Amino acid sequence: MPLQFRTFLWFATTWRLDKESLELVAAIIEHRVDALLQSQPHDDASFMAVPSLQTIQHLARVQALFIYQFLQFYDGCIRQRAMADRSIPTLLQWCEHLWQSVMLDAVHNEQSLTTMDMNSSDAMAETPTSKHWKAWILSESLRRTWVVCTSTIAAYLRERDGWNECAGEIRYTACQGLWDASSSAMWLQLSSRQDPLFVRSLHVDELLLSVAPTEVDTFSTALMRLLIGRDEMESWGRRLKSFLS
């Protein structure tokens, strides 16, 4: 597990156990964010910084900074919110570098889309299905992380300023069960027998007229609630039944 994410997991455990010490928690967040930023490549603002990290390292730092930033956004402390504001450009830049790293992997046809050491005995014994499953897990993690980061920042800026720029959209997999599959065999079975629902992140409302709520996973449900509102979600089942009849 990458260092950035191990550090966050340690902090998350501490935060849950010590909610009353708000000043201490805030100080820890500030220290961890500063340490994360200082640990990155010195030329991080340029495209040349992209190859200096593996894709999994790009993903880990984006996830770590986002969660720290999310806590600062909604901490209720003006100082913490101001610090989170200042890190928005960095997070968006890291998201862009993450995407560029994935594209570089594709250009160079690298088969390293898992965190496992491919020289290990376990890796050598892997089946093609298992390798595809792990590659899908990482690629889906990239997509979902990008969606969460850009959507959360957009929602925050809209709440703060009354408007926000559109960061664009990507496709991700919305099918119920795929993300939660506990084995490559289960993943293959689910993906083979039903539509994976590879949807556009800004057009998840298209699911309202094509599938039932039980066919969509919880990640997609949360995203849909953010983009189209609770009222639309509550009438989803009734409208779908009317549309199909």
Stockholm file with secondary structure:
# STOCKHOLM 1.0

chainA/1-245         MPLQFRTFLWFATTWRLDKESLELVAAIIEHRVDALLQSQPHDDASFMAVPSLQTIQHLARVQALFIYQFLQFYDGCIRQRAMADRSIPTLLQWCEHLWQSVMLDAVHNEQSLTTMDMNSSDAMAETPTSKHWKAWILSESLRRTWVVCTSTIAAYLRERDGWNECAGEIRYTACQGLWDASSSAMWLQLSSRQDPLFVRSLHVDELLLSVAPTEVDTFSTALMRLLIGRDEMESWGRRLKSFLS
#=GR chainA/1-245 SS CCHHHHHHHHHHHHHHHCTTCHHHHHHHHHHHHHHHHHTSCTTTTSGGGGGGSCHHHHHHHHHHHHHHHHHHHTSSCHHHHHHHHHTHHHHHHHHHHHHHHHHHHHHTTCCCCSSSCTTSHHHHTCCHHHHHHHHHHHHHHHHHHHHHHHHHHHHHHHHHHSCCCCCCCCEEECBTTTTTCSSHHHHHHHHHHSCCCEEEGGGGGGGGGTSCGGGBCHHHHHHHHHHHCHHHHHTHHHHHHHHHC
#=GC SS_cons         CCHHHHHHHHHHHHHHHCTTCHHHHHHHHHHHHHHHHHTSCTTTTSGGGGGGSCHHHHHHHHHHHHHHHHHHHTSSCHHHHHHHHHTHHHHHHHHHHHHHHHHHHHHTTCCCCSSSCTTSHHHHTCCHHHHHHHHHHHHHHHHHHHHHHHHHHHHHHHHHHSCCCCCCCCEEECBTTTTTCSSHHHHHHHHHHSCCCEEEGGGGGGGGGTSCGGGBCHHHHHHHHHHHCHHHHHTHHHHHHHHHC
//
